[in-house]
């Protein structure tokens, strides 16, 4: 019982709490960056959709510009990585939010990866609103 109040014990506990605070602040900063990215995508829907389809057609542009083998491969790989990150962000947003017909949207992301993310961006506000108000307008029966 005497050892519990030793100075070393307090230092160890202080270090544990500071490490926990650092982990929590890192999680908050990641979530803050994620939310700001989603807000950017939602604010500039048309711009993001145009960039999405331009990146989707990177192989076409590489052939038209006649970049050569290495230049076209670099362009295609870079665009594929950017598209995958964008696709993953939209998929995480679908999973995180309560939206109407969530299963349909997730399956459409898997089977129609070139079409579903853009449609979801434009329909997101309505889907969340429909899920929140699903039972508010209905009458309750006794």
N, C-alpha and C positions, 0 to 999 in steps of 0.2 A: 504494500500500500504506500510505503514511503517513496518507492522508486517512481511511482506514477507522477509525482509532483516534481520530479527531477527536471533540470533545465533542458537536458537533451530530449526528454519526452516532448516538451513544449515546442522545441525547434523542429522535431520530426513532424509533429502534428501541423505546425505552421507550414512546412514544406508540402505536406500532403494537400492542405487546403489551397495553397497557391497553385499547385499543379492542377487540381480540379478546376479552379477558376480559369486557368489558362486554357484547358480543354473546352470548357463551356464557352469561353469567348471565341475560340476558334470555330466552334460549331455555329455560334451566332453570326460570325462574320461570313461563313460559308453560306448560311441561309440568307443573309442579307444580300450577298452577291447573286444568289440564285433568284431571289425575288426581284432584284433590280434588273436582271437579265430578262425575266419573264415580262416585267413591265415595259422594257424596251421593245421586245418582240410584239407585244400587244399594241403599243403606241404607234409603231411603224409597220403595220401589217402589210401594206402594199409593197413597201420597199423590201421587207424581209422575204415576201413571196417571190418578188422578181429576182432577188439574189439567189434564192433557193433554186429556182428553175434555171438560172444561168449556170449555177454550179452543177446542177443535174446534167446539163448538156456540155460539160467540160470536154468530153471526148470529141464531140462534134466541133467545138471551137478549136481544139488542138489540131484536128485534121484540116480545118479551114485555114488556120494560121500557118500551117505547115511548119510546126515547131521542131520536127525531128523526133527521134525515138526518146531521147532522155528528157527533152523539154516537155513533150506530151505526157510522159510517164509521171514526171514531177507535178505537172498541172492536174492530172487525173487523181493521183494519190492525195494531193493537198485538198482538192475539192471533195473527195470522198471522206476524208477525215473531218472536214468542216461540216459536211452533211450529216455524218453520223453523230457528231456532238449535238447539232441542232435537233436531230431526230430523237436523241436520248433525252434532251431537255424537255421536249414536248411530251414524250412518253412519261417522264417523271411527273410532269404537271398533271397529266391525265390520271395517273395513279394516286397522286396526293390529294386532288380535289374530289369533292362529291359532285359528280356530273351525272346527267341523265344518260342511260344506256352505256354505261362504262365498258361493259364487255364488248359491245359492238365497236366502240372507238379503239380499244386496245387491239382487237383482232384486225380492224381496218389498218391500224398502224403497221401490223406485221405483214398483211397481205397486199396492201397498197401503200408502200412507203413513199411513193412519189406524189401521192394525191392527198392522203389523209392528214398530214400535219398542217397543210395550208388551210384545208377546210375546217379543221379543228380550231385554228387560230381565229378564223372569222366567226365561228359559231360558239366559241368558248363562253362568252358572257351569257348568251341565251341558254346554253346547256346548264350552267351553274344556277341560273335564275330559275329554270324549270324544276331542277331537283329540289331547291329550297322551298318552292311554292307548290309542290306536288299535292299535298294534302290540305293546304290552307283553304282552298276554295271549296272543297267537298263538305257535304253535311255529315254530321255524326248521327248515326241511327242508334236508337235505344233498344 
